Amino acid sequence: MELLIVVSPPRLFGSVTPERVLDLMKLDAATDRQAAPIDKVLDSFFEILGFPRLDSDAAVLKAIARGVREGKFGYVG
């Protein structure tokens, strides 16, 4: 694990920003894609090769919570 995190550039990350989630999922008010289910967002980070590799799904969930708190996107239950 240490080699994946410490090497330059790192291969495994412990966090992701809300802006990066929006960018990777291509969620934008100017496009037709304005929503995505959380399970789809989580799966994308572990299935799509171009996405950053995360050590757990908690990083994505924290980014979503932070994004909602900052008003970057909303959450519908």
N, C-alpha and C positions, 0 to 999 in steps of 0.2 A: 504494500500500500504506500509506503513511504516513497519508493521510487516513482510511483505514478503521480504523487502530489509534489514532490520536491524537484524533479527534473525540470529543466528549462527547455521549451515551454511545458507547463504542467499538462498532464494527460487526464487528470481527474479533478473535479471541482467540488467544493462543499457548499457552494451557494450560486445563485443566479439572480439577476435583477428583474424587476417587473418589465422594464423596457426591453430586455432581451427576450423574455417570454412573448411579449407582443410582437416583436420583430420575427422571431423564429416561427411563430404560429401564423404569421401574416394577418394579424387582427388589426384592423384599421377602420375608422369611421368613414374614410373615403372609398373603401372597397366594399364589395358585396359580403365579405366575410367579417362579421362583427361579433360573432359568438362562437364558443367552442366548449363542449362539456369538459369538466375537470379530468375525467378519466381519459379522455382523448389527449389532453395536454400532457398528463403524466406519462401515458404510453408513448407519446412522440419522443420524449426525452430518452427513452430506453430502447426505441425501435429504429429511429431514423439516424442514419450514419452521420449526417452533417451537424447534428445537434451536439452540444457539449456533453461530455460524460460526467455524470453526477454520482456521488457516493451513496445517495439515498433519495427517495422521493420527497423527503422532508424539505429539501432545498426548494423544490418547485412549490410546495404548499406554502412555505414561508414567503416566497416571492409573490404568490397570489394574494396572501393576506396583506402583505405590505402594499401591493398595487391597489387593493381595495381601499386601504387606509389612506393612501396618498391621492385617491381619486383618479388613478390611471385607468381603471376598469371596474366594473361592477360584478357582483355575485348574486345569482338568483338561486334560491333554494327550492 
